[in-house]
Amino acid sequence: MDVWKLAKMLALDVYRALRQCRDFSLRDQIHRAAVSIPCNIAEGAERNSQAEFKNFLGIAKGSAGELEVLGPEAFDRLIEISVRVSQMLGGLIRSIEKGALPSRPKVVPVKRP
């Protein structure tokens, strides 16, 4: 699933970008939000109903929104990716609502270059 792959790469990039951040509370919150996105996509995909999958996608979308607090220009790329992930999740949610999505999409691990 493309959105899961992108979300996983985003989480890794967020960890790298915040290595030097000394605001530990903010850093930990942003780390949790970033990791929550691919985790909720994967968990939702493993559930037995479209309604549960949709619910987990909504949680992942909320976590993607949390990343928009990153702010400084150095994080513009991460914010752009999180917005893209949020848009893709919105599309998946709409597909579920229309009944156009298969019942259990496969989440395939991605190899990072």
RALIN-V601048 format. One record per pair of residues at least 4 apart in sequence whose ideal C-beta (glycine too) atoms are under 8 Angstrom apart, sorted by the first residue. I is the first residue (numbers start at 0). J is the second residue. Records with the same first field share a line. If there is no record, write none. Layout:
# RALIN-V601048
I=J / J
This chain:
# RALIN-V601048
0=4 / 40 / 44 / 104 / 105 / 106 / 107
1=5 / 87
2=6 / 40 / 84 / 87 / 88 / 91
3=7 / 37 / 40 / 41 / 44 / 106 / 109
4=8 / 109
5=9 / 80 / 83 / 84 / 87
6=10 / 36 / 37 / 40 / 59 / 63 / 84
7=11 / 37 / 109
8=12 / 80 / 109 / 111
9=13 / 33 / 36 / 66 / 77 / 80 / 81 / 84
10=14 / 33 / 34 / 36 / 37
11=15 / 111
12=16 / 76 / 77 / 80
13=17 / 29 / 30 / 33 / 66 / 77
14=18 / 30 / 33
16=73 / 74 / 77
17=26 / 29 / 30
20=25 / 26
22=26
23=27
24=28
25=29 / 68
26=30
27=31
28=32 / 65
29=33 / 65 / 66 / 68 / 69
30=34
31=35
32=36 / 62 / 63 / 65 / 66
33=62 / 66
34=38
35=39 / 58 / 59 / 62
36=40 / 59 / 62 / 63 / 81 / 84
37=41 / 59
38=42
39=43 / 55 / 56 / 58 / 59 / 62
40=44 / 55 / 56 / 59 / 88 / 106
41=45 / 106
42=46 / 55
43=51 / 52 / 53 / 54 / 55 / 56 / 58 / 59
44=52 / 55 / 103 / 104 / 105 / 106
45=103 / 106
46=51 / 52 / 55
47=51
48=52
49=53 / 95 / 98 / 100 / 102
50=54
51=55
52=56 / 95 / 100 / 103
53=57 / 92 / 95 / 96
54=58
55=59
56=60 / 88 / 91 / 92 / 95
57=61 / 88 / 92
58=62
59=63 / 84 / 88
60=64 / 85 / 88 / 89 / 92
61=65
62=66
63=81 / 82 / 84 / 85 / 88
64=81 / 85
66=77 / 78 / 81
67=78 / 81 / 82
69=74 / 77 / 78
70=74
74=78
75=79
76=80
77=81
78=82
79=83
80=84
81=85
82=86
83=87
84=88
85=89
86=90
87=91
88=92
89=93
90=94
91=95 / 100
92=96
93=97
94=99 / 100
95=99 / 100
100=104
